Structures are given as C-alpha cells and as structure tokens.
Amino acid sequence: MSASPPERLRASLLADRADLERRYATLIGGDRKARAATLAIFGGAAALTLFGLVALDVTPLRLCSGIGRLIDIVMLMLPPSTGTWGRFWIYLGALGQTLAIAFLGTLLAAVLAVPFGFLAARNVVANAVLHFLGRRGLDCVRSVDTLIWALIWINVVGLGPFAGALAIMSSDVGAFGKLMSEAIETADRRAVEGVLSTGGSRLHALRFGIVPQVLPVFASQVLYFFESNTRSATIIGIVGAGGIGLHLSEQIRVLEWQQVSALILMILVMVAAIDQVSQRLRAAIMGQRRI
C-alpha cells in the first residue's frame, strides 16, 4: 500500500532534518548571544532590586507598621478644616500666590526659550558650532531640577515668591527651547521655500513660513507646562520660595493634620480647575474643538 502525500512529505522532511537544522540553526535554536544578553539584563535588574531593598532597609514589618501609621494620619486629617475663616483667607491668598508663581515662571520661560529654540534648530542655524552650543546649553539648564533652582535663587534674591518664579523659569527654559527647536526642525520646508521664491528675506521666511506652523504646538506645550508648574510651585514653596507650600510644610511640622488636609484639598481643586481649562484651551489651539 503506497503512502499518502502528507506521509511522503513528512518522510522527506525527516530525511532532510539534519541539513535543515544546520542551515537554520539560529531560527530553530535561537541566538545564544541574544538569550545571554536578555538573561544578563533580567539578572542585573533582579540584583539591583535586591540591593535596593537591602540598602533601603525595606522589610515587611516596617511596611505593615507604616501602613498602620498612614491610616492613623488619614483619620486625624478628617474632617478637613482651616480652623478659622481668617486662616482660610490667608491660605487662599497663598494659593493665589502659588498660581502667580507658576504663571509668571512659565511665561518668562516661554519668552526666553524662543530665541534659544531658533538657535538650536538645525534648519535655521547652519553653523555647527552655534548649533552645538545652543543644544548643549539647553541640556545643561534643564538637567537641574526645579527644587535645586529654587535653593539657588533663594540665596540670590532671598526668600519669597520671586525666587519661586525664577526657579520655574530656569527649569523650564531648557525644556521649552528643546521642544521648540524640534518643532522648528520638523516644520514643512515648502512654506519657507515659497516665501523665499517670492522675494522674501530669510527673516520673512522665518516669520511667515515657520512661526505659523510651530506656534500652535508651542502654545499647547506652554499650557501643559503651566499645569505641571502649578504642582511644582507648591513643592518649591516648602523650601521658602513662597506660595501655599510654605504653609503646608509648617502645618505638617506642628502636626495640624486637619489643616494639612484642608490645604491639600485646596491644592487639588486648583489643579483640577487648571487642568480642565488648559485641556479646553489646548484643544481649541490645535483646532480639535471650540471652547
């Protein structure tokens, strides 16, 4: 009885198995180097995690006791209360100061980032040295955290909200400059060529060919950073840069947990309101929907 076609095919493949394994050893058995590299990465991550747990003294006992203490603190926070109406108005004024710090810092950073963004864009500045210095300068500025900038400016201009606004400005100008330079580099070249072909100067090409393309994107980024900076302004207030963060740190030190919860609630309401308004403004700027 003759074998069926599938059986003949199977017999033929088995006969050529040694040749197939030799020719396609990488596909069949896998790349040993790749497997070794993957195992090394996972092993390194596991070792680093174990080292972190030991170095930070993370134990189940401490975790359980910490959760119990956290529950006690949450119970002490209820109900949220500022104590008196006088304190409420003081905290409300500090909240407005925090909002002003975030707004002024973001605005100053956006204005200062415009020339640096053009300087760091490869399709605007052809000189390699200037382009390199512009990019690396922005990288150096944005590599320093906002809290560090706050400590620096407090020693320069003294305690208060002015130092907070300067800290946010210093932290954001590098990020704004980088984002704007990337937006300029991805702009459509045909608009620039159209302006130049009609007799326009290089400055006209930048003004009418590039700026209209990158302005909506940049404005959307500014609004997003303003949302983030309202939270950053709260943090930097803890080190003496003004705003509601100063009152928050003071109440935590004296264990006035009800006032702490009231301050946190005020911050959450402010951030939520700004998020909603900023989302609508960003959508309107990008042409997605009307406000």
N, C-alpha and C positions, 0 to 999 in steps of 0.2 A: 504494500500500500504506500503510495507516494505521499510525501509530507505536504502540508498546505503552505501557501505562500508566506503567511506570517511566521510559520515554524522555520521555513528555509531562510527567511531574513534574520531571525533570531540566531540560527546556527552560524550564519555568515558573520554576524556582528561578534559573536563569542569567539569565532576563529581569529578575528582581527583585533581582539581586545587588547592584547599586549602592544600592538602597534598604536592603537588609539590612546592608550594610557601614556605611552611615551611621547606622542605628538602633542597631546593636550594635557600634560601633567599639571600645568598651572591652573587650568579651569577645573580639573577634576579634584585635585588635592588642595587647591588654594595656594596663595602666595605665602610662603613661610615667613618672609620678612615682614609682610603686612600684618600677619597674625601676631608675630612677635612684637611689632610696634604697638598694636592695639592692646595686647596684654600688658605691655610696659606702661601705657597710658593709664589703663584702669588700675594697675598695681600702684602706680605713683599717686593717683587720686585717692586710693584707699589708704595708702601710707600717710599722705598729707592730712586726710580726715582724722585718722587715728592720732597723729601728732597734735592736731589742733584740740582734740578732746582732752588729751593728757595735759598739754601746755596750759589750757584754759581751765583746767580742773572741773570739767563737766562731768557730774555724777548724777545718777537717778535720784539720790537723796536730796541733793541741792535743788534739782529741778522740781521735785514734788513740793519741797518746802517753799520754793519761790512762787509756785503757782498758788499755794495756800495764802502766802503773804499778799500776792496780787489781788486775790479775791477779797481779802480784808480791806485793802486800799480802795477797791472799787466800791465796797459797801460804805466806806467812810466818805466817799465822794457824793453820795446821794443824800438829799436832793441837791442839785447844783444851786449855789447861792453866792451872791457877791457881798452878803452881809448887810449893806446899807445902799440906799439909792445914790448916796454921794460916791461910794466906791464904784458903782455901776457906771456913772458918768465919767469917772476917771479912767476906767478900763475901756470905755467906748472911745474916749479921746485917744488913748494909746493904740487902740485898734485902727483908728483913722491914721495915726502916725505911721503904723506899720504899712498900711496901704499906700501912703505917700512915699515911704522909703522904696517900696517895690516899684511904684510907677516912675519915680524920678530916676532911680538907678537903671531901670530898663530903658527909659527914654534916652538917657545920656549914653548908654552903651550902644544903642542902635544908631544914634547920630555919629558917634566916633567910629563905628565899625564901617561906615560907608566908604570913606577913602581907603581904609586898610583892605576892605573887600576887593576894590578895584585893583589895588596894588598887588594883591596876592593872586589875582586871576591871570592865568597864563595867556589867554587870548586878548588881554588888554595891555599887559606889560610884557613886552617881548624880552627884555633884559633878564637873563637867567639869574644874575646876582641879586637884582632887586626883588625878583620873584621869590628866590630862596630866602632872603632876609625877611620879606613880608610874611611868608608862610611860617617860618621858624619863630618869628616874633610873636605871632598869634598863638602858636602852640605853647610857647613859654608862658604867656599871660594866662591862658585858660587852664594850664596844668595846676595852678594854685587854687585851692578850694576857697569858697566864699567866706568861710569862717576864718581862715588864715588871713585873707584880705581885711576882714573886719578888725582883727587884732592889730594888723599893721596900721590901718587908718586911724584906729583909736589912739595909737601912740603919736600919730602925725597931727591930727586935728582935734583930738580929745574925745571924750565920751559924748554920746548923743546920736540923734538920727542922721546927721550929716555924714558921720563916719559909716553908718549903715548903707546909705545911698551910694557912697563912693565904693564900698566893698562890692555891692551888687554890680555896679558899673564896671569895675575892674575884672570881676569874674566873667561877666557876660560879653565884654567887648571882643575877647578872643574867639568865643564860640560864634558870635554874630558874624565876625569877619570871615571865619572859615566857611560858614554856611552860605554867606553871600557870595564869596569867591567861587564856590562850587556851583551856585545857581547861575552866575555870570558865565562860567565856562561851558555850561550846558545850554546856553541861550542859542536860539536859531541864528545862524550866521547870515542867512539870506536877508534878514531885516537890515543888518549892518551894511551889507553889500548894496542893498537898494538905496540907502541914504547916501553912500559914497558915490554911487553911479549918477546921482542927480546933482553932483557938485558940492555935497555937504562935506564939512570938515570932519576930522577924527572926533572932535568933541561933539559935533552934531550926531555922529553915528552912535556914540555912547548914550547921548540924551534921548534920541528918538528911536534907536534900534535896540538897545539893551535894557535901559531902565524900565520901559513899559512892560517888558517880559518878566523881569525879576522882581518888580515892585510888589505885585500881589503875593508872591511866595515869601518875600522878606517880611511883609506886613503880617502874614499869618504866623510866621516864626516869632515875631516880636510879641504877638498876643499870647502865644503858647508860653514863651519865657516869662511874660508878666504873670500868668497863672502860677508858674513854678516859683517865681520870686516872692509871691505873697507868702508862701510857706518858708522860703529861705529867710525872709525878713523877720519872721518870728524866731527862728533859730539864732540869728546873729544878735537879736536883742538880748539874749541870755548873757552874752559876753560884754554887754554895756553899750551896744550900738543903737539903743533907743527902741521904741515900739512896745508892743504888748509882751514880748518875750522877757523883758526885764521884770515885769510884774509876775509873770508866770514862774520864773526862777525864784523870786522872793517868796512866793506863797508855797512853793514846794519845799524850800528850806525850813520854813516855820511850820510845815505840816498842816496847812489850812486846806485840806483836801476838797471841801465843798467849793471854796473859791477857785481852786485849781480846775475842777470840773466845769465851773461856770466859764472860766477863761477859755478852756478847750472848746466848749460849746460855741462860744462867740467866734473863735477862730474857724471852726468847721462851717458855721453859717456863712461867714465872709468868703471862705474859699469856694464853697458850693455856689454862691451867688456869682462870683467872678468866673467860675468855670462855665456856668450857663450863658452868661453874657458873652464871654470870649468865644464859645463854640458858635453862637449865632453870628458874631462878627466875622469869624474866620470863614464860615460857610458863605456869608454874603460877599466877602472879598474874593473868594475863589470861584464865585458865580454858581454855587450849588443851589442856593435858595435865598429868598428875601428874608430880611429880619422880621 
